[in-house]
């Protein structure tokens, strides 16, 4: 079997404000067959450099619920999906949380219509994105692929004459203040009515501010759990912006399928990928 390859590249400024990282995986064959992929708050664009279909599975029965091929986009999710664990030749772009809006021109439908969905590229993405896959296929090294994708996204960013300070400010505010009262304070600071605030945010981010905040809190909890071996659950719930421990447990289970204590017991190499079978 060929040696497994995992390369991650972080773009340079100004693209780094909007794109978290690029990933290239080849010949990854773990012992388990399925991963539970938890909601991260990121939108991701995938390029499969093979001719094989990739399937999504029902988390209980492991029957196929959807298949995708070549290029697909994954909208912002607030719950987990079950995916195959094997990655033969996969390149993908992870956009920063809440920062996909400069690239809305690459999809042919409103952003909130792909929320919680995985959509085949030929149904939604521009021809330019589909051609990008062919260009990625023609290159020999991960570094060459990273450079091509970075140049492509930078070109789109350059076309965007004006960035959106409202979205930038709102996303950063929620990342730093993750309790529900922060949304009321934020609405007052930006000078919009609550209804107008929600409409603009949903159009540019894909979910309501409340739903976005829920995923941010969940991800903060994941990081804290991974960082600490001795966890004060009540203190963790409070630090992550939850009303109480019961609220924290219910929210965590809704996002992951596990209680926090069950999550701790799961064997995992990556925090958001849980081997399940």
N, C-alpha and C positions, 0 to 999 in steps of 0.2 A: 504494500500500500504506500502511496506517495506521502511525503511529509506534509503535515498540516501547516497552513499559512494563515496568519492573522495579522493584518496591517491596519493601523488607524492613523489618520492624518487630520490635523486641525488646521483649517485655513487661516490665512493672514488677514489682518485688518484691511479694508472695512468689512469684508465678507464674514469675518469671525463674529460680527455682531448678530448675524442672522443664521449662520450655519454652525452647528456644534462640532460635527466631525464627519469624515468620510471613513467607511470601513470596507476592507476587502478580505473575504474569507474564501479559502480554497482547501478542499480535501479534509473537511472537518467531519469526523465520523465517531461521535461519542457512543458509549455502550447503550445508552437509552434511546428510545425512538421518538419521544415527544417532549416538547418544552411548553410549559405554561408561561406565556410572555405577558408580563404585567404592564399596566398602563404607565407610561413614562411622562406624558405631557408633550411629547415630540411628534411632529409629522415626519414620515420617512418615505423616501423614494427609492425603490429597489430595481436593480438591473441584474437579472439572472443571465449569466454568460454561458448557459447550457441550453439545450433544447427540451429540457424536462419540465413538466408541470410541477408546481409547488401547491400542496394542498393545505387547507385549514380544516380542523377537526372539531367535532362536538366534544366538549370537555368531559362528558360523562360516558358516552358510548364509543368515542374515538372513530365514529363514522365520518366520512368526508362531507363537509358542509359547503366547501367552495374550493375552486382551483384557479390558479393564476399562472401566467406564463410570460417570459421575456422581460416585461416591464410592468410594475404596478406601484400604486401609491397607497400608503396607509394613513388614513385620517387620524386626528387626535382621538384617543380612546379614553374612556373612564372605567373600563373593565378589561379583564384578561382575555386572551385568545390562545388557542392551542395550535401549535405549529410543529412541523417536522424538525427534529434536532440536527439532521445532517445538512451540511452546506457544501456543495461541490464546487461552485464557482460563482460567488455572489458579491456584487458591489452595491453598496447603498449609501445614501446621503441622509444624515440625521439633522433636521433643521432645529434650531434652538427653540426652546419653549416659548410659544406665543409669537414667534418671529418669522412665520412663513409669508406674511403679507406682501413683501416685495416681489414674490414669485407667483402671485395669483394668476399671472398671465399664462402660466404653463398648463393650467387646468381649464377645461371648458364647461365648468359649472360652478355655482356658488360654493365656497369653502365649507359651509355648514352642512351641505348635502353629502359630504364624504365623511363627516364625523362618525367615528365608531365603525367605519367600513374599510375594507381592503378592496380596491377597485383596479381592474385590469387597465393597463395603460392605453390600449387601443380604443377604449370606451370614453376616455376622459382627457388624456394628455395630448399636447400638441405634437405635430409631426416632427418638430425640431427635437423634442425629448426622445422620441422613438429612434431617430437617426443617431442620437448620442449613444445609444446602446451599440449600434453597429461600429461606431468609432472606438468605443471602449474595447470591443472584441478585437479590433485590429492592433491593439497595443500589447506590448510584450511584458511590461512590468507594472506592479502596483503603483509605483511612483509616477509613471507616465499617465496612468488612469486618474490618479489624484489631481495631477496638474491639468489634465483636460477638463475634468468636472469643475475644478475651481475656476478655470478661465470661462467656461460656459456660464456658470452662475454669476460670476462677476460681470459678464456682458449683460445679463438680464438686470442686474442691480444697477448698472450704469444707465440703462434705459429708463429706470424709475426716476423721474425728475424730482419728485419730492417724497421724502420718507415721512412716516406718520409719527410725530412726537407724542400724540395721544396714546397710541398703542405702546410705544416704548415706555412711556411714563407709567401707564397702567400695569403693564406686565412686571416691571421692576418693583413697583409699589407692592404688588401682591406677593412677589417672591420674598420681600423683606418683612412683610406684615401679614401673617397667614391666618388670622382669626376672622370670623364673619363680620365683626364690627369694622374691619379695615375697608370693606366694600362701601359701607355708608360714608366713611371719611373720604374715601377716594372719589366717590360721586360728587361730594361737596367741593373737593379741590379742583376738579376739572370743569366745573361749572355747567354740567349737563344734567338734565333730569335723569332719574333712574332708568326710565324706559328708553330714552335716547342713548344713554350709556350702554345699555345691554345690546341694543341694535347694532351700534357701531362695533362693539367688541366682538359680538358673534360673527359679524360679516368678515372681520379681519383676522380673527383667531380661530373660529370654527365652533366655539362653544360659548355659553354664557359665562360671565365673570364668576358666578358661584360654582359652576362645574369645573372651571379652570382651577379655581382655588382649592377645590376638593382634591384634584390630582396632585397639585403642588404639596398639599399637606401629607398626602399618602406617600409621595416620594421622599419628603423630609423624614417621615417615620421610618421608611426603608433604610435610609442612610444612617439614621441613628441606631437602629437595630443592628446593622452590620458593623457599626463602629464600636459598640459596647457589648461586653460579655456578661456584665451584671446589670440588668435593666430594671429600673424603677418604672413600672408601667403607668402609674398615675402621673408621675412627673413627666414621662415621655409624652403622654396624651396632652398635658397642659402645654408643654414646650412646642408641640406641633399645631397648636391652635384649636384643639377640640374642647367642647364644653365640659366633658367628663370622660371617664374611662369607658363607660358603656357606649357612648357615641363613637369613640375611637375604635373600639372593637368591631362594631357594626359596619362602620365606614371601611375599615381595613379589609374585612371579609368580603364586602361588596366589590371591592376593587381587585382582590387577589384570589378569592375562594378559600382563603385560610384565615383563621384567627391569628393575631400577632404571635401567640405562643406556638401555634402550629407552624407558622412561617419559620421561626427560629430553628425548628427541628428538621426542616427540609435540607437535603444535601444539595448544594449548589456551588458552582464556580463563579457565576455572574449573578448579581443581585436581582435582576429583573427576569432571569430565565430560570425556571424551576423544573428540573427533570421530574416527570410524572409517570413514565411507563417505559 
